[in-house]
Amino acid sequence: MSEDKLTRIEREKLRQRGEILATAVKLFSEKGYHNVSMHEIAETAEFAVGTLYKFFKNKEDLYKSLMAEQCSTFHTALMKALKEGNDGVTRLRNYVKTKSRLFIDNAPIIRLYFAETSGVNSNIRTGFDSDLRKQYNNLMNNLASVFETGIKNKSFLKIAEPYHLALALDSLCNSFLFLWLESPELYPCPEDPDTILSILLKGLVNEQL
C-alpha cells in the first residue's frame, strides 16, 4: 500500500519507525552495536523507550530489521538497474553505477554491517544471512541473464559461463568499493563505470602481439 493511502496514524507510525532506525544507524556507526542501548536510541530520537518496543522486540530485532530493510532497498535498486537500457552493455553500466552510488550514499551502514554483524546473536545472524543469500543469488541470476542474452545475440563473446561472468563483475565492483570504503582519499571510487567494466569486457591479452 502506498503511503498516501495510509491513515494519519499509520503514517505517523511509519515516521516514528523511520526516525528510530535512522537514529540507530547513527549511534551504531559512531559507537558500535554493543556500546549502544535501546534507552540511548530512544533518548537520542526523543521517544519514550516504550515506543521502540512497540516496533522492535529488542536491540537485536531492531538491528536485524535495519539491515534487512537496507539490503532489500539495495536489491530493488540493483534489479531495477539491470532492467533499464536497450542493450547488455548499458545494463551492465547501470549496475556498476548503481552499486557504486549505493555504497557511497550508505557508507555508514555498510561499515556497520561488516564491523558488527558477526557479533550479534547467532540465531538472528543465521536468519538474516539466509535471507541475504537468497537475495544475492537472485541478483546474480539476473545479472547472469544479461550476459546470457548478450552471448545469444552475439554482442558478447562466451569467454565463460554467464553466471561466472556475473560473479566476476560483481567481485570487481566489490574490490573497488571495499578499497574506497577503507580509504576514500587513497582509493577514490571510479566515476566512470567503464573503468571497472573494461577490465572484464576488454580483457588483458594483446592479441596483436
Residue frames as a rotation matrix with the C-alpha (Angstrom) as fourth column:
MET 1
0.579 0.815 0.000 0.00
0.815 -0.579 0.000 0.00
0.000 0.000 -1.000 0.00
SER 2
-0.178 -0.636 0.751 1.36
0.559 -0.693 -0.454 3.42
0.810 0.339 0.479 -0.96
GLU 3
-0.765 -0.239 -0.598 1.99
0.643 -0.315 -0.698 5.89
-0.021 -0.918 0.395 1.84
ASP 4
-0.896 0.431 0.105 -0.62
-0.409 -0.894 0.180 8.36
0.171 0.119 0.978 0.56
LYS 5
-0.064 0.906 -0.418 -3.35
-0.282 0.385 0.879 5.71
0.957 0.174 0.231 1.12
LEU 6
-0.500 -0.182 -0.847 -2.40
0.680 0.523 -0.514 5.16
0.536 -0.833 -0.138 4.76
THR 7
0.691 0.717 -0.089 -4.30
0.584 -0.482 0.653 6.72
0.425 -0.504 -0.752 7.63
ARG 8
0.521 -0.487 0.701 -2.78
-0.479 -0.847 -0.232 9.59
0.707 -0.215 -0.674 9.58
ILE 9
0.684 -0.235 0.690 -1.98
-0.619 0.315 0.720 7.24
-0.387 -0.920 0.070 12.47
GLU 10
0.791 -0.386 0.474 -0.32
0.496 0.859 -0.129 4.73
-0.357 0.337 0.871 10.13
ARG 11
0.588 -0.590 0.554 1.76
0.292 -0.484 -0.825 7.49
0.754 0.647 -0.112 8.53
GLU 12
0.557 -0.359 0.749 2.81
-0.758 -0.588 0.283 8.69
0.339 -0.725 -0.599 11.98
LYS 13
0.780 -0.262 0.568 3.90
-0.162 0.793 0.588 5.16
-0.604 -0.551 0.576 12.93
LEU 14
0.711 -0.531 0.461 5.97
0.685 0.376 -0.623 4.91
0.158 0.759 0.632 9.75
ARG 15
0.539 -0.503 0.676 7.58
-0.202 -0.856 -0.476 8.25
0.818 0.120 -0.563 10.54
GLN 16
0.650 -0.261 0.714 8.42
-0.746 -0.041 0.664 7.19
-0.144 -0.964 -0.221 14.08
ARG 17
0.801 -0.339 0.494 9.86
0.278 0.941 0.195 3.87
-0.530 -0.019 0.848 12.93
GLY 18
0.655 -0.553 0.515 11.97
0.541 -0.132 -0.831 5.60
0.527 0.823 0.212 10.29
GLU 19
0.523 -0.448 0.725 13.34
-0.568 -0.817 -0.095 8.10
0.635 -0.363 -0.682 12.82
ILE 20
0.740 -0.235 0.630 14.20
-0.470 0.488 0.735 5.28
-0.480 -0.840 0.251 15.23
LEU 21
0.743 -0.461 0.485 16.08
0.614 0.758 -0.221 3.34
-0.265 0.462 0.846 12.53
ALA 22
0.589 -0.528 0.612 17.92
0.221 -0.623 -0.750 6.46
0.777 0.577 -0.251 11.34
THR 23
0.582 -0.347 0.736 18.98
-0.778 -0.502 0.378 7.23
0.238 -0.792 -0.562 14.90
ALA 24
0.798 -0.260 0.543 20.12
-0.073 0.854 0.516 3.63
-0.598 -0.451 0.663 15.43
VAL 25
0.712 -0.561 0.423 22.30
0.637 0.262 -0.725 3.75
0.296 0.786 0.544 12.30
LYS 26
0.505 -0.508 0.698 23.94
-0.287 -0.861 -0.420 6.96
0.814 0.012 -0.580 13.52
LEU 27
0.551 -0.254 0.795 24.63
-0.829 -0.056 0.556 5.66
-0.096 -0.966 -0.241 17.02
PHE 28
0.845 -0.243 0.476 25.71
0.198 0.970 0.144 2.17
-0.497 -0.027 0.867 15.95
SER 29
0.689 -0.589 0.422 28.07
0.487 -0.054 -0.872 3.68
0.536 0.806 0.249 13.38
GLU 30
0.410 -0.514 0.753 29.60
-0.508 -0.815 -0.279 6.12
0.757 -0.269 -0.596 15.87
LYS 31
0.108 -0.288 0.951 29.87
-0.993 0.016 0.118 3.87
-0.049 -0.957 -0.284 18.92
GLY 32
-0.847 -0.332 -0.415 29.47
-0.383 0.923 0.044 0.29
0.368 0.197 -0.909 17.74
TYR 33
-0.047 0.915 -0.400 26.48
-0.202 0.384 0.901 -2.01
0.978 0.124 0.167 18.08
HIS 34
0.059 0.040 -0.997 27.45
0.740 0.668 0.071 -3.37
0.669 -0.743 0.010 21.50
ASN 35
-0.789 -0.460 -0.407 28.03
0.614 -0.574 -0.542 0.07
0.015 -0.677 0.736 23.00
VAL 36
-0.770 0.605 0.202 24.53
-0.512 -0.775 0.371 1.42
0.381 0.182 0.907 22.32
SER 37
-0.842 0.538 0.046 21.40
0.343 0.598 -0.724 0.64
-0.417 -0.593 -0.688 24.34
MET 38
-0.249 0.861 0.444 17.75
0.867 -0.007 0.499 0.88
0.433 0.508 -0.745 23.45
HIS 39
0.470 0.402 -0.786 17.44
0.769 -0.623 0.141 3.62
-0.433 -0.671 -0.602 26.07
GLU 40
-0.401 -0.688 -0.605 20.14
0.223 -0.714 0.664 5.68
-0.889 0.131 0.439 24.34
ILE 41
-0.840 0.172 0.515 18.46
0.524 0.013 0.851 5.24
0.140 0.985 -0.101 20.95
ALA 42
0.161 0.985 -0.064 15.14
0.951 -0.138 0.275 6.33
0.262 -0.106 -0.959 22.44
GLU 43
0.311 -0.092 -0.946 16.65
0.587 -0.765 0.267 9.34
-0.748 -0.638 -0.184 24.18
THR 44
-0.714 -0.664 -0.223 18.54
0.202 -0.500 0.842 10.49
-0.671 0.556 0.491 21.08
ALA 45
-0.763 0.492 0.420 15.48
0.514 0.067 0.855 10.03
0.392 0.868 -0.304 18.87
GLU 46
-0.876 0.399 0.271 13.38
-0.482 -0.751 -0.452 11.85
0.024 -0.526 0.850 21.50
PHE 47
0.071 0.880 -0.469 10.97
-0.434 0.451 0.780 8.98
0.898 0.148 0.414 22.05
ALA 48
0.339 0.095 0.936 9.96
-0.903 0.312 0.295 7.10
-0.264 -0.945 0.191 25.17
VAL 49
-0.717 -0.696 0.031 11.78
-0.661 0.694 0.285 3.78
-0.220 0.184 -0.958 25.29
GLY 50
-0.281 0.710 0.646 8.41
0.047 0.683 -0.729 2.05
-0.958 -0.175 -0.225 25.25
THR 51
0.557 0.462 -0.690 7.84
-0.608 -0.339 -0.718 3.42
-0.565 0.820 0.092 21.75
LEU 52
-0.327 -0.766 -0.554 10.85
-0.944 0.292 0.154 1.47
0.044 0.573 -0.818 20.49
TYR 53
-0.887 -0.047 0.459 9.43
-0.178 0.952 -0.247 -1.74
-0.425 -0.301 -0.853 21.93
LYS 54
0.227 0.972 -0.056 6.19
-0.328 0.022 -0.944 -1.17
-0.917 0.233 0.324 20.05
PHE 55
0.638 -0.053 -0.768 8.20
-0.770 -0.048 -0.636 -1.71
-0.003 0.997 -0.072 16.84
PHE 56
0.021 -0.773 -0.634 11.05
-0.475 0.551 -0.687 -3.99
0.880 0.315 -0.355 17.90
LYS 57
0.774 0.304 -0.555 11.30
0.234 0.677 0.698 -6.83
0.588 -0.670 0.453 20.44
ASN 58
0.651 -0.665 -0.365 14.84
0.412 -0.094 0.906 -5.88
-0.637 -0.740 0.213 21.45
LYS 59
0.258 -0.633 -0.730 18.05
-0.575 -0.708 0.410 -4.34
-0.776 0.314 -0.547 20.11
GLU 60
-0.696 -0.532 0.482 18.88
0.008 0.665 0.746 -7.43
-0.718 0.524 -0.459 18.03
ASP 61
0.036 0.810 0.585 15.47
0.859 0.274 -0.432 -7.30
-0.511 0.519 -0.686 16.40
LEU 62
0.736 0.160 -0.658 15.98
-0.047 -0.957 -0.285 -3.60
-0.676 0.240 -0.697 15.64
TYR 63
-0.229 -0.927 -0.296 19.39
-0.554 -0.127 0.823 -4.36
-0.801 0.352 -0.484 14.11
LYS 64
-0.620 0.040 0.784 18.03
0.475 0.815 0.333 -7.21
-0.625 0.579 -0.524 12.00
SER 65
0.470 0.870 0.147 15.15
0.706 -0.270 -0.655 -5.04
-0.530 0.412 -0.741 10.75
LEU 66
0.501 -0.381 -0.777 17.58
-0.365 -0.907 0.209 -2.23
-0.784 0.179 -0.594 9.94
MET 67
-0.561 -0.828 -0.010 19.88
-0.411 0.268 0.871 -4.46
-0.719 0.493 -0.491 7.91
ALA 68
-0.416 0.474 0.777 17.08
0.673 0.734 -0.088 -6.40
-0.612 0.486 -0.624 6.22
GLU 69
0.668 0.717 -0.198 15.38
0.429 -0.589 -0.685 -3.23
-0.608 0.372 -0.701 5.02
GLN 70
0.247 -0.663 -0.706 18.64
-0.607 -0.674 0.421 -1.76
-0.755 0.325 -0.569 3.78
CYS 71
-0.730 -0.531 0.429 19.52
-0.065 0.679 0.731 -4.94
-0.680 0.506 -0.531 1.88
SER 72
-0.004 0.827 0.562 16.04
0.800 0.339 -0.495 -5.02
-0.600 0.448 -0.663 0.37
THR 73
0.721 0.207 -0.661 16.48
-0.082 -0.922 -0.378 -1.41
-0.688 0.326 -0.648 -0.79
PHE 74
-0.276 -0.908 -0.317 19.84
-0.626 -0.080 0.776 -2.27
-0.729 0.412 -0.546 -2.36
HIS 75
-0.635 0.053 0.771 18.39
0.376 0.893 0.248 -5.34
-0.675 0.447 -0.587 -4.05
THR 76
0.434 0.891 0.134 15.45
0.627 -0.192 -0.755 -3.42
-0.647 0.412 -0.642 -5.51
ALA 77
0.570 -0.268 -0.777 17.70
-0.451 -0.892 -0.024 -0.66
-0.687 0.364 -0.629 -6.87
LEU 78
-0.529 -0.849 -0.015 20.17
-0.520 0.310 0.796 -3.10
-0.671 0.429 -0.605 -8.46
MET 79
-0.388 0.479 0.787 17.40
0.639 0.755 -0.145 -5.21
-0.664 0.447 -0.599 -10.01
LYS 80
0.697 0.646 -0.312 15.88
0.278 -0.644 -0.713 -2.04
-0.662 0.410 -0.628 -11.47
ALA 81
0.148 -0.740 -0.656 19.28
-0.663 -0.567 0.489 -1.05
-0.734 0.363 -0.574 -12.91
LEU 82
-0.723 -0.473 0.504 19.56
-0.044 0.759 0.649 -4.40
-0.690 0.447 -0.570 -14.71
LYS 83
-0.044 0.806 0.591 16.23
0.824 0.364 -0.435 -3.83
-0.565 0.467 -0.680 -16.45
GLU 84
0.710 0.292 -0.641 16.97
0.010 -0.914 -0.406 -0.34
-0.704 0.282 -0.652 -17.74
GLY 85
-0.254 -0.800 -0.543 18.63
-0.649 -0.275 0.710 0.11
-0.717 0.532 -0.449 -21.13
ASN 86
0.679 0.592 -0.433 18.26
-0.687 0.306 -0.659 -1.38
-0.257 0.745 0.615 -24.58
ASP 87
0.486 -0.581 -0.653 21.46
-0.279 0.605 -0.745 -3.41
0.828 0.545 0.132 -24.66
GLY 88
0.678 -0.206 -0.705 23.64
0.600 0.709 0.371 -5.51
0.423 -0.675 0.604 -22.40
VAL 89
-0.403 -0.914 0.042 26.50
0.740 -0.352 -0.573 -3.05
0.539 -0.199 0.818 -22.02
THR 90
-0.338 0.362 0.869 24.12
-0.336 -0.909 0.249 -0.26
0.879 -0.208 0.429 -20.95
ARG 91
0.744 0.663 -0.086 22.54
-0.196 0.340 0.920 -2.53
0.639 -0.668 0.383 -18.35
LEU 92
0.353 -0.705 -0.615 25.95
0.862 0.501 -0.080 -3.53
0.364 -0.502 0.785 -17.02
ARG 93
-0.616 -0.533 0.579 26.95
0.316 -0.841 -0.438 0.15
0.721 -0.087 0.687 -16.80
ASN 94
0.163 0.775 0.611 23.72
-0.482 -0.478 0.735 0.84
0.861 -0.414 0.295 -14.89
TYR 95
0.787 0.113 -0.607 24.55
0.353 0.723 0.593 -1.97
0.506 -0.681 0.529 -12.48
VAL 96
-0.153 -0.948 -0.278 28.08
0.900 -0.018 -0.435 -0.71
0.407 -0.317 0.857 -11.78
LYS 97
-0.600 -0.046 0.799 26.94
-0.024 -0.997 -0.076 2.92
0.800 -0.065 0.597 -11.38
THR 98
0.429 0.862 0.269 24.04
-0.387 -0.093 0.917 1.98
0.816 -0.498 0.294 -9.12
LYS 99
0.637 -0.245 -0.731 26.17
0.646 0.687 0.332 -0.25
0.420 -0.684 0.596 -6.90
SER 100
-0.497 -0.863 0.095 28.78
0.705 -0.465 -0.535 2.50
0.506 -0.199 0.839 -6.54
ARG 101
-0.361 0.438 0.824 26.14
-0.327 -0.886 0.328 5.08
0.873 -0.151 0.463 -5.67
LEU 102
0.698 0.676 -0.236 24.55
-0.060 0.384 0.921 2.78
0.713 -0.629 0.309 -3.08
PHE 103
0.221 -0.712 -0.666 27.91
0.907 0.400 -0.128 2.20
0.358 -0.576 0.735 -1.38
ILE 104
-0.703 -0.577 0.415 28.83
0.440 -0.812 -0.382 5.87
0.558 -0.086 0.825 -1.33
ASP 105
-0.202 0.724 0.659 25.41
-0.435 -0.670 0.602 7.06
0.877 -0.166 0.451 -0.15
ASN 106
0.803 0.590 0.089 25.16
-0.380 0.391 0.838 4.41
0.460 -0.707 0.538 2.56
ALA 107
-0.072 -0.961 -0.266 28.76
-0.213 0.276 -0.937 4.05
0.974 -0.010 -0.224 3.74
PRO 108
-0.412 -0.136 0.901 27.92
-0.889 -0.155 -0.430 4.22
0.198 -0.978 -0.057 7.49
ILE 109
0.506 0.690 0.518 25.50
-0.778 0.624 -0.072 1.30
-0.373 -0.367 0.852 7.43
ILE 110
0.776 -0.309 -0.550 27.79
-0.193 0.714 -0.673 -0.77
0.600 0.629 0.494 5.19
ARG 111
-0.341 -0.917 0.208 30.69
-0.462 -0.029 -0.886 -0.22
0.819 -0.398 -0.414 7.57
LEU 112
-0.151 0.389 0.909 28.38
-0.978 0.077 -0.195 -1.15
-0.146 -0.918 0.369 10.43
TYR 113
0.832 0.524 -0.184 27.37
-0.551 0.819 -0.161 -4.40
0.066 0.235 0.970 8.75
PHE 114
0.462 -0.718 -0.520 30.93
0.013 0.592 -0.806 -5.58
0.887 0.366 0.284 8.21
ALA 115
-0.483 -0.695 0.533 32.11
-0.499 -0.281 -0.820 -4.40
0.719 -0.662 -0.211 11.62
GLU 116
-0.552 0.310 0.774 29.28
-0.823 -0.057 -0.564 -5.69
-0.130 -0.949 0.287 13.78
THR 117
0.306 0.824 -0.478 27.20
-0.847 0.464 0.259 -8.43
0.435 0.325 0.840 12.16
SER 118
-0.134 -0.425 -0.895 29.47
-0.031 0.905 -0.425 -11.23
0.991 -0.029 -0.134 13.39
GLY 119
-0.938 -0.338 0.077 28.85
-0.061 -0.058 -0.996 -10.08
0.341 -0.939 0.034 16.93
VAL 120
-0.245 0.914 0.325 25.05
-0.951 -0.291 0.102 -10.24
0.188 -0.284 0.940 17.06
ASN 121
0.009 0.356 0.934 23.07
-0.614 0.740 -0.276 -13.19
-0.789 -0.571 0.225 18.37
SER 122
-0.864 -0.489 0.116 23.75
-0.231 0.591 0.773 -16.28
-0.447 0.642 -0.624 16.24
ASN 123
-0.309 0.830 0.464 20.04
0.744 0.515 -0.426 -17.02
-0.593 0.214 -0.776 15.72
ILE 124
0.560 0.452 -0.695 19.43
0.004 -0.840 -0.543 -13.51
-0.829 0.301 -0.472 14.46
ARG 125
-0.195 -0.759 -0.622 22.51
-0.711 -0.327 0.622 -13.68
-0.675 0.563 -0.476 12.24
THR 126
-0.790 -0.100 0.604 21.62
0.204 0.887 0.414 -17.07
-0.577 0.451 -0.681 10.78
GLY 127
0.170 0.948 0.268 18.16
0.742 0.055 -0.668 -15.93
-0.648 0.312 -0.694 9.74
PHE 128
0.581 0.001 -0.814 19.47
-0.282 -0.938 -0.203 -12.68
-0.763 0.348 -0.545 8.35
ASP 129
-0.471 -0.857 -0.209 22.31
-0.561 0.108 0.820 -14.35
-0.681 0.504 -0.532 6.44
SER 130
-0.531 0.358 0.768 19.86
0.564 0.826 0.005 -16.83
-0.632 0.436 -0.641 4.92
ASP 131
0.601 0.791 -0.113 17.63
0.492 -0.477 -0.729 -14.02
-0.630 0.382 -0.676 3.63
LEU 132
0.351 -0.561 -0.750 20.64
-0.571 -0.763 0.303 -12.11
-0.742 0.322 -0.588 2.35
ARG 133
-0.672 -0.626 0.396 21.94
-0.133 0.629 0.766 -15.17
-0.728 0.462 -0.506 0.50
LYS 134
-0.027 0.755 0.656 18.59
0.797 0.413 -0.441 -15.63
-0.604 0.510 -0.613 -1.26
GLN 135
0.801 0.320 -0.505 18.62
0.041 -0.872 -0.487 -12.01
-0.597 0.369 -0.712 -2.41
TYR 136
-0.051 -0.919 -0.391 22.23
-0.638 -0.271 0.721 -12.27
-0.768 0.286 -0.573 -3.57
ASN 137
-0.631 -0.156 0.760 21.56
0.314 0.844 0.434 -15.45
-0.710 0.513 -0.483 -5.57
ASN 138
0.408 0.865 0.292 18.54
0.722 -0.110 -0.683 -13.85
-0.559 0.490 -0.669 -7.17
LEU 139
0.675 -0.217 -0.705 20.59
-0.350 -0.936 -0.047 -10.78
-0.649 0.278 -0.708 -8.10
MET 140
-0.420 -0.907 0.006 23.45
-0.474 0.225 0.851 -12.85
-0.774 0.355 -0.525 -9.56
ASN 141
-0.330 0.376 0.866 21.00
0.664 0.744 -0.070 -14.90
-0.671 0.552 -0.495 -11.63
ASN 142
0.759 0.648 -0.057 19.53
0.448 -0.585 -0.676 -11.71
-0.471 0.488 -0.735 -13.08
LEU 143
0.341 -0.742 -0.577 22.99
-0.645 -0.632 0.430 -10.29
-0.684 0.226 -0.694 -13.75
ALA 144
-0.574 -0.540 0.616 23.92
0.001 0.752 0.659 -13.59
-0.819 0.379 -0.431 -15.42
SER 145
0.231 0.754 0.615 20.86
0.723 0.290 -0.627 -13.31
-0.651 0.590 -0.478 -17.66
VAL 146
0.747 -0.061 -0.662 22.24
-0.341 -0.890 -0.302 -10.03
-0.570 0.451 -0.686 -19.06
PHE 147
-0.336 -0.932 -0.134 25.42
-0.712 0.159 0.684 -11.84
-0.616 0.325 -0.717 -20.08
GLU 148
-0.451 0.217 0.866 23.44
0.360 0.932 -0.046 -14.81
-0.816 0.291 -0.499 -21.37
THR 149
0.669 0.743 0.036 21.28
0.384 -0.304 -0.872 -12.60
-0.637 0.597 -0.488 -23.60
GLY 150
0.497 -0.564 -0.659 24.36
-0.696 -0.713 0.085 -10.78
-0.518 0.416 -0.747 -24.87
ILE 151
-0.583 -0.708 0.398 26.02
-0.363 0.665 0.652 -14.09
-0.726 0.236 -0.645 -25.75
LYS 152
-0.095 0.648 0.756 22.92
0.600 0.643 -0.476 -15.31
-0.795 0.408 -0.450 -27.57
ASN 153
0.877 0.481 -0.017 22.62
0.289 -0.554 -0.781 -12.17
-0.385 0.680 -0.624 -29.69
LYS 154
0.430 -0.812 0.395 26.38
0.872 0.260 -0.415 -12.21
0.234 0.523 0.820 -30.41
SER 155
0.724 -0.203 0.659 27.11
-0.179 -0.978 -0.105 -8.88
0.666 -0.042 -0.744 -28.70
PHE 156
0.389 -0.630 0.672 29.23
-0.865 0.001 0.502 -10.73
-0.317 -0.776 -0.545 -26.10
LEU 157
-0.129 -0.502 -0.855 31.75
-0.570 0.743 -0.350 -13.50
0.811 0.442 -0.382 -26.64
LYS 158
0.904 0.427 0.000 31.27
-0.266 0.563 0.782 -16.57
0.334 -0.707 0.623 -24.49
ILE 159
-0.079 -0.997 0.025 34.57
-0.518 0.019 -0.855 -16.39
0.852 -0.081 -0.518 -22.63
ALA 160
-0.992 -0.117 0.054 32.94
-0.108 0.529 -0.842 -18.04
0.070 -0.840 -0.537 -19.60
GLU 161
-0.394 0.902 -0.176 29.57
0.852 0.430 0.297 -19.21
0.344 -0.033 -0.938 -18.36
PRO 162
0.020 0.467 0.884 27.11
0.143 -0.877 0.460 -16.33
0.990 0.117 -0.084 -17.79
TYR 163
0.917 0.351 -0.193 26.88
0.220 -0.040 0.975 -16.97
0.334 -0.936 -0.114 -14.05
HIS 164
0.243 -0.914 -0.325 30.67
0.940 0.140 0.310 -16.94
-0.238 -0.381 0.893 -13.75
LEU 165
-0.445 -0.342 0.828 30.78
0.627 -0.779 0.015 -13.65
0.640 0.526 0.561 -15.63
ALA 166
0.523 0.712 0.469 28.19
0.058 -0.578 0.814 -12.24
0.850 -0.399 -0.344 -13.23
LEU 167
0.833 -0.267 -0.485 30.29
0.541 0.211 0.814 -13.28
-0.115 -0.940 0.320 -10.25
ALA 168
-0.160 -0.966 0.201 33.41
0.987 -0.162 0.006 -11.82
0.027 0.200 0.979 -11.86
LEU 169
-0.215 0.132 0.968 31.80
0.327 -0.924 0.199 -8.42
0.920 0.359 0.155 -12.47
ASP 170
0.801 0.574 0.166 30.28
0.021 -0.305 0.952 -8.25
0.598 -0.759 -0.257 -9.00
SER 171
0.593 -0.664 -0.456 33.63
0.775 0.317 0.547 -9.19
-0.218 -0.677 0.703 -7.44
LEU 172
-0.369 -0.707 0.603 35.39
0.825 -0.548 -0.138 -6.47
0.429 0.446 0.786 -9.44
CYS 173
0.212 0.545 0.811 32.87
0.021 -0.833 0.553 -3.91
0.977 -0.100 -0.188 -8.20
ASN 174
0.945 0.204 -0.257 33.29
0.233 0.135 0.963 -5.09
0.231 -0.970 0.080 -4.62
SER 175
0.171 -0.965 -0.198 37.08
0.985 0.168 0.032 -4.89
0.002 -0.201 0.980 -4.82
PHE 176
-0.470 -0.300 0.830 37.00
0.446 -0.892 -0.071 -1.23
0.762 0.337 0.553 -5.87
LEU 177
0.335 0.739 0.584 34.24
-0.166 -0.564 0.809 -0.33
0.928 -0.368 -0.066 -3.40
PHE 178
0.833 -0.073 -0.548 35.80
0.527 0.402 0.749 -2.05
0.165 -0.913 0.373 -0.38
LEU 179
-0.276 -0.961 0.014 39.06
0.944 -0.274 -0.184 -0.21
0.181 -0.038 0.983 -1.03
TRP 180
-0.339 0.252 0.907 37.11
0.080 -0.952 0.294 3.05
0.937 0.172 0.303 -1.25
LEU 181
0.729 0.682 -0.050 35.34
0.059 0.010 0.998 2.17
0.682 -0.731 -0.033 2.00
GLU 182
0.468 -0.650 -0.599 38.70
0.884 0.359 0.300 1.60
0.020 -0.670 0.743 3.67
SER 183
-0.295 -0.621 -0.726 40.29
0.504 -0.747 0.434 4.83
-0.812 -0.238 0.533 2.45
PRO 184
0.671 0.683 0.287 38.25
0.607 -0.285 -0.742 7.13
-0.425 0.673 -0.606 0.18
GLU 185
0.702 -0.450 -0.552 41.15
-0.486 -0.869 0.091 9.59
-0.521 0.204 -0.829 -0.21
LEU 186
-0.342 -0.921 0.187 43.69
-0.526 0.352 0.775 6.93
-0.779 0.166 -0.604 -1.15
TYR 187
-0.886 0.105 0.452 41.35
0.376 0.733 0.567 4.82
-0.272 0.673 -0.688 -3.29
PRO 188
-0.517 0.734 -0.441 38.71
-0.630 -0.675 -0.384 7.07
-0.579 0.079 0.811 -4.87
CYS 189
-0.064 0.607 0.792 35.75
0.351 0.757 -0.551 5.27
-0.934 0.243 -0.261 -6.36
PRO 190
-0.902 -0.309 0.303 35.82
0.373 -0.202 0.906 5.46
-0.218 0.930 0.297 -10.21
GLU 191
-0.342 0.800 -0.492 33.16
-0.406 -0.598 -0.691 7.80
-0.848 -0.037 0.529 -11.53
ASP 192
-0.080 0.246 -0.966 33.18
-0.989 0.100 0.108 6.14
0.123 0.964 0.235 -14.96
PRO 193
0.587 0.368 0.721 31.69
-0.541 0.841 0.012 2.61
-0.602 -0.397 0.693 -14.79
ASP 194
0.917 -0.251 -0.310 33.83
-0.159 0.485 -0.860 1.62
0.366 0.838 0.405 -17.77
THR 195
0.003 -0.925 0.379 36.89
-0.928 -0.144 -0.344 1.87
0.373 -0.351 -0.859 -15.53
ILE 196
-0.256 0.012 0.967 35.61
-0.638 0.749 -0.178 -1.32
-0.726 -0.663 -0.184 -13.91
LEU 197
0.695 0.678 0.239 33.74
-0.271 0.555 -0.786 -2.79
-0.666 0.481 0.570 -16.87
SER 198
0.631 -0.468 -0.618 36.66
-0.728 -0.083 -0.680 -2.58
0.267 0.880 -0.394 -19.28
ILE 199
-0.367 -0.769 0.524 38.71
-0.887 0.459 0.053 -4.93
-0.282 -0.445 -0.850 -17.11
LEU 200
-0.189 0.402 0.896 36.17
-0.040 0.908 -0.417 -7.63
-0.981 -0.115 -0.155 -17.87
LEU 201
0.738 0.672 0.056 34.92
0.044 0.034 -0.998 -6.62
-0.673 0.740 -0.004 -21.31
LYS 202
0.704 -0.517 -0.487 38.20
-0.700 -0.389 -0.599 -5.70
0.120 0.763 -0.635 -22.99
GLY 203
0.925 -0.351 -0.150 40.35
0.363 0.929 0.068 -8.36
0.116 -0.117 0.986 -21.40
LEU 204
0.642 -0.750 -0.160 44.08
-0.179 -0.350 0.920 -8.33
-0.745 -0.562 -0.359 -20.69
VAL 205
-0.052 -0.747 0.663 45.85
0.551 0.532 0.643 -10.11
-0.833 0.399 0.384 -23.55
ASN 206
0.108 -0.033 -0.994 47.00
-0.669 -0.741 -0.048 -8.09
-0.735 0.670 -0.102 -26.53
GLU 207
0.583 0.231 0.779 46.09
0.241 0.866 -0.438 -10.36
-0.776 0.443 0.449 -29.43
GLN 208
0.954 -0.248 -0.167 48.26
-0.257 -0.399 -0.880 -8.31
0.152 0.883 -0.444 -31.80
LEU 209
0.192 -0.937 0.292 51.46
-0.930 -0.079 0.359 -9.43
-0.313 -0.341 -0.886 -30.05
